Amino acid sequence: MRLFIDTGSVAEVEEVAAWGVLSGATTNPTLLAKEQGDPGDILRRICDLVDGPVSAEVVSGDSGGMVEEGRALAALHDHVIVKVPFSRAGLAATRELTSHGHRVNMTLVFSASQALLAAEAGATYVSCFMGRLDDIGVDSTAVLEEIVGALRPGAVTAQVLAASLRHPMHATIAARLGCEVATVPGKVLEQMLVHPLTEAGVERFGTDWRARPEFGAWLEELVRSSKVALS
């Protein structure tokens, strides 16, 4: 499963991209509205940083407006994926955009039946919001499993994208269910780093290494020799 970051913050993308784990990003009008600066510049910078798909969302409520906005957003950068909300108008816009070669991420999908319609309209990604389902007492795991199960037997090319991840377990569940992508907020990616045994193990190794100063001198010499050999 590939990991995208869900954010509108260039600084956040810069930090996490340095880990080497990102394959793309998703944004939305709410996230971009929180940031200072031109949204187009922000989107282009994020595209360059992740070097992969970046979803940019339309805001129009009618299909014609969605198509016009989608084309304009797609022109910002080759990596831009047009993000369209699920609706009658959204389906029509998705068909029009994809027929002209634009990739679409259909968002706000909350059932397998909606996912089937989105895939049939030509969406590249179908985004299911796990956290929002949990908020209303619906089992997001069961819904996501139904969506994956409905799309895969027919060899549908639309990829299932798990969104609205609230904690690391959501990412694990999405991976286990076979989602192609999970888009994860920066704070949840930070939480995925942490485990007390990892921290304790690093501290133990450091303590043991410092107990033998000659080992440190040996490693420093090894690094120096390596640099000389490569120069």
Summary of the structure (lengths in Angstrom):
residues: 231
radius of gyration: 21.4
end to end distance: 38.3
largest distance: 70.8
contacts: 749
relative contact order: 0.11
helix: 55%
strand: 16%
